[in-house]
Amino acid sequence: MNLEILSEIPPGEPKTNAILFVHGMWHGAWCWKEHFLPYFKEKSYASYAVSLRGHGDSTLAGEINSASITDYIADIHEAIRIIAKPTILVGHSMGGYLVQKYMEKYKTTGGVLLASVPPGGPVMASVNVFVCRMFTFCCCLALRNLKPLVEKKKDTKHWLFSDSVDSVTIDRINRKLCNESLKAYLQMFKDIFKVLISRNKADRPKIPIMVIGATSDRLISECSVNRTAKYYTDMNAQFIPGAHDIMLEPTWKQAADAIVDWLNENKL
């Protein structure tokens, strides 16, 4: 398997910690290339973005539905091995869920959860999709193909972007979206009851964690984002104007600035 890792390395001596960006469903490392990679390079961070197997230019032995959450976590681990320095993880959507699971298993420097699937899985997001696109959602499950949920440009815009994003951008992003593993999607629900009954924070990562949401996100609600923040930090999340794909929204810099402020506050 060949793993695609995009990078932006600052000239001179970069900061001690590198940053690895992890994309969500249907995306690839390309979603970080436009804004976040060059921005964090300017802030003197060695910045990397990985395409999970079967996404972007990363290969996959077999069909996309063979990929599991364990496989995706292994991809992150391999990327960090290649980076070979202390790494801060930034995960978007499903990538945020993967960052959470990675932090449970491996040591890392810090984590940022951006419009992230909550620790108990994409329950409310799935309810939102079911209510709005019932027939399509049921067909996707029956046919084991999640691409139709975002295949049409109007659905790409509805689920991922705000009204301020122009049609040219929607068309460009729509062409880059790929299929997603139904197996991995369903596996994200496995800890739902564990999270609901858990009150003990002792076994949660003892590292700085930041949680960011988007005010107009049609997939991950503000309530879900705040619950994720409370689960890890006992604090409310920070919200940025925009929709689910905040790293590609016109307000992307507000999210990036917030992350940099948090990195500086935590001396990372």
C-alpha positions as CSV (number, residue, x, y, z in Angstrom):
1,M,0.0,0.0,0.0
2,N,1.3,3.5,-0.9
3,L,0.3,6.2,1.6
4,E,-0.1,9.8,0.2
5,I,1.4,12.4,2.6
6,L,1.4,16.0,1.6
7,S,3.8,18.4,3.4
8,E,4.7,22.0,3.8
9,I,8.0,22.4,5.6
10,P,9.1,25.9,6.7
11,P,12.6,27.2,5.9
12,G,15.1,27.2,8.6
13,E,14.4,25.5,11.9
14,P,10.8,24.5,12.4
15,K,9.0,24.3,15.7
16,T,9.6,21.2,17.8
17,N,6.2,19.7,17.1
18,A,4.9,18.8,13.7
19,I,1.2,18.9,12.8
20,L,-0.5,16.1,11.0
21,F,-3.9,16.8,9.5
22,V,-6.4,13.9,9.1
23,H,-9.4,14.3,6.7
24,G,-12.9,13.0,7.1
25,M,-15.3,10.9,5.0
26,W,-15.2,11.3,1.2
27,H,-12.1,13.6,1.4
28,G,-8.3,13.2,1.1
29,A,-5.2,15.1,2.1
30,W,-6.1,17.6,-0.7
31,C,-8.6,19.3,1.6
32,W,-5.8,20.7,3.7
33,K,-3.5,21.7,0.9
34,E,-5.4,24.9,-0.2
35,H,-5.3,26.8,3.1
36,F,-4.1,24.9,6.2
37,L,-0.8,23.4,5.1
38,P,0.7,26.7,3.8
39,Y,-0.8,28.7,6.7
40,F,0.8,26.5,9.4
41,K,4.0,26.4,7.4
42,E,4.1,30.2,7.8
43,K,3.7,29.8,11.5
44,S,6.9,27.7,11.5
45,Y,5.2,24.3,11.9
46,A,6.3,21.3,9.7
47,S,2.8,20.5,8.4
48,Y,1.6,17.2,6.9
49,A,-1.7,15.8,5.7
50,V,-2.3,12.1,5.1
51,S,-4.8,10.5,2.7
52,L,-6.2,7.4,4.4
53,R,-6.1,4.2,2.3
54,G,-8.5,4.4,-0.6
55,H,-8.6,8.2,-0.5
56,G,-6.8,10.8,-2.5
57,D,-3.7,9.1,-4.0
58,S,-3.3,6.5,-1.3
59,T,-3.8,3.0,-2.6
60,L,-6.0,0.2,-1.1
61,A,-5.7,-3.6,-1.6
62,G,-9.4,-4.4,-2.3
63,E,-12.5,-2.3,-2.4
64,I,-13.2,0.7,-0.2
65,N,-15.6,-1.2,2.1
66,S,-12.8,-3.5,3.2
67,A,-11.2,-0.5,5.1
68,S,-11.8,-0.4,8.8
69,I,-11.3,2.1,11.6
70,T,-8.3,0.0,12.7
71,D,-6.9,0.4,9.2
72,Y,-7.3,4.1,9.2
73,I,-5.6,4.4,12.7
74,A,-2.7,2.3,11.3
75,D,-2.4,4.8,8.4
76,I,-2.1,7.7,10.9
77,H,0.4,5.7,12.9
78,E,2.5,5.1,9.8
79,A,2.3,8.8,8.9
80,I,3.6,9.7,12.3
81,R,6.4,7.2,12.0
82,I,7.4,8.8,8.7
83,I,7.3,12.3,10.2
84,A,9.6,11.0,13.0
85,K,9.0,13.9,15.5
86,P,6.5,14.8,18.2
87,T,3.2,15.4,16.4
88,I,0.0,17.3,17.1
89,L,-3.0,15.7,15.4
90,V,-5.8,17.8,13.8
91,G,-8.8,15.7,12.7
92,H,-11.8,16.8,10.7
93,S,-15.2,15.0,11.0
94,M,-14.4,11.2,10.8
95,G,-10.8,12.3,11.0
96,G,-11.6,13.8,14.4
97,Y,-13.0,10.4,15.5
98,L,-9.8,8.7,14.3
99,V,-7.7,11.2,16.3
100,Q,-9.7,10.4,19.4
101,K,-9.2,6.7,18.9
102,Y,-5.5,7.2,18.1
103,M,-5.0,9.2,21.4
104,E,-6.6,6.3,23.3
105,K,-4.0,3.9,21.9
106,Y,-0.8,5.9,21.3
107,K,1.1,8.7,22.8
108,T,0.9,12.1,21.0
109,T,1.5,15.7,21.8
110,G,-1.9,17.2,21.5
111,G,-5.1,16.9,19.5
112,V,-7.5,19.3,17.7
113,L,-11.0,18.0,16.9
114,L,-12.5,20.1,14.0
115,A,-16.2,19.6,13.4
116,S,-15.5,16.1,14.7
117,V,-17.6,13.0,15.0
118,P,-18.3,12.7,18.8
119,P,-16.7,9.9,20.8
120,G,-19.9,7.9,20.7
121,G,-20.1,8.0,16.9
122,P,-22.1,9.9,14.3
123,V,-25.5,9.2,15.8
124,M,-27.1,12.7,15.4
125,A,-25.3,13.3,12.1
126,S,-26.9,10.1,10.8
127,V,-30.3,11.1,12.1
128,N,-30.0,14.4,10.3
129,V,-29.0,12.7,7.0
130,F,-31.8,10.1,7.4
131,V,-34.5,12.8,8.0
132,C,-33.3,15.0,5.1
133,R,-32.4,12.2,2.6
134,M,-34.3,9.2,3.8
135,F,-34.5,7.3,0.5
136,T,-30.9,8.0,-0.5
137,F,-29.6,7.1,2.9
138,C,-31.4,3.8,2.9
139,C,-30.2,3.0,-0.6
140,C,-26.7,3.8,0.4
141,L,-26.9,1.3,3.3
142,A,-28.5,-1.4,1.1
143,L,-26.1,-1.0,-1.7
144,R,-23.1,-0.5,0.6
145,N,-22.1,2.7,-1.2
146,L,-22.0,6.0,0.7
147,K,-20.9,8.2,-2.2
148,P,-24.5,9.1,-3.4
149,L,-24.9,11.1,-0.2
150,V,-22.6,13.8,-1.6
151,E,-22.4,12.8,-5.3
152,K,-24.7,15.5,-6.6
153,K,-23.4,19.1,-6.4
154,K,-26.5,20.2,-4.5
155,D,-25.8,17.6,-1.8
156,T,-22.1,18.5,-1.6
157,K,-23.2,22.1,-0.9
158,H,-26.0,21.1,1.5
159,W,-23.9,18.9,3.7
160,L,-20.5,20.5,3.5
161,F,-20.7,24.2,2.7
162,S,-22.5,27.4,3.6
163,D,-24.4,29.7,1.2
164,S,-21.3,32.0,1.0
165,V,-19.3,29.4,-1.0
166,D,-19.6,30.0,-4.7
167,S,-20.6,27.4,-7.3
168,V,-17.2,27.1,-8.9
169,T,-15.7,26.0,-5.5
170,I,-18.6,23.5,-5.0
171,D,-18.0,22.0,-8.4
172,R,-14.2,21.7,-7.8
173,I,-14.7,20.0,-4.5
174,N,-17.5,17.8,-5.7
175,R,-15.2,16.3,-8.4
176,K,-12.6,15.4,-5.7
177,L,-14.9,13.6,-3.3
178,C,-14.5,9.8,-3.3
179,N,-16.5,6.9,-1.9
180,E,-16.3,6.0,1.8
181,S,-16.1,2.7,3.7
182,L,-19.4,1.6,5.0
183,K,-17.5,-0.8,7.3
184,A,-15.6,2.1,8.9
185,Y,-18.8,4.2,9.1
186,L,-20.6,1.5,11.0
187,Q,-17.7,0.9,13.3
188,M,-17.8,4.4,14.6
189,F,-21.0,3.5,16.5
190,K,-19.4,0.8,18.6
191,D,-18.7,3.0,21.7
192,I,-22.1,4.7,21.9
193,F,-23.3,3.0,25.1
194,K,-19.8,3.2,26.7
195,V,-19.7,6.9,26.2
196,L,-23.3,7.5,27.4
197,I,-22.7,5.7,30.7
198,S,-19.1,6.8,31.3
199,R,-18.5,9.5,34.0
200,N,-14.8,8.6,34.7
201,K,-12.3,10.8,33.0
202,A,-9.3,9.0,34.5
203,D,-8.8,6.9,31.3
204,R,-9.0,9.8,28.9
205,P,-6.0,11.3,27.2
206,K,-3.9,13.5,29.5
207,I,-2.8,15.9,26.8
208,P,-4.1,19.2,25.5
209,I,-7.2,18.8,23.4
210,M,-9.1,21.5,21.5
211,V,-12.6,21.2,20.1
212,I,-13.9,23.4,17.3
213,G,-17.3,23.5,15.7
214,A,-19.0,25.4,12.9
215,T,-22.1,27.5,13.5
216,S,-23.9,26.4,10.3
217,D,-22.8,22.7,10.3
218,R,-25.7,20.5,9.0
219,L,-23.9,17.3,10.0
220,I,-22.3,17.9,13.4
221,S,-24.6,20.0,15.6
222,E,-23.4,22.6,18.1
223,C,-24.9,20.4,20.8
224,S,-22.8,17.4,19.6
225,V,-19.6,19.5,19.5
226,N,-20.1,20.9,23.0
227,R,-20.7,17.4,24.3
228,T,-17.4,16.3,22.8
229,A,-15.7,19.2,24.4
230,K,-17.2,18.4,27.8
231,Y,-16.2,14.8,27.4
232,Y,-12.6,15.7,27.1
233,T,-12.0,19.1,28.5
234,D,-14.9,20.2,30.8
235,M,-15.1,23.3,28.7
236,N,-17.4,24.5,25.9
237,A,-16.1,24.2,22.4
238,Q,-15.1,27.2,20.2
239,F,-17.3,27.9,17.2
240,I,-16.3,29.4,13.9
241,P,-18.9,30.9,11.4
242,G,-19.3,28.5,8.5
243,A,-20.4,25.0,7.6
244,H,-19.0,21.5,8.0
245,D,-15.9,21.8,5.7
246,I,-14.6,24.7,7.8
247,M,-11.1,24.3,6.4
248,L,-12.4,25.1,2.9
249,E,-14.9,27.8,3.9
250,P,-14.2,31.5,3.4
251,T,-13.8,31.7,7.3
252,W,-11.1,29.0,7.3
253,K,-8.5,31.5,8.7
254,Q,-10.6,32.1,11.8
255,A,-10.4,28.4,12.6
256,A,-6.6,28.3,11.8
257,D,-6.0,31.4,14.0
258,A,-7.9,29.8,16.8
259,I,-5.7,26.7,16.6
260,V,-2.5,28.8,16.6
261,D,-3.7,30.7,19.7
262,W,-4.4,27.4,21.4
263,L,-1.0,26.0,20.4
264,N,0.7,29.1,21.8
265,E,-1.4,29.0,25.0
266,N,-0.3,25.4,25.6
267,K,3.3,26.0,24.5
268,L,3.1,23.6,21.6
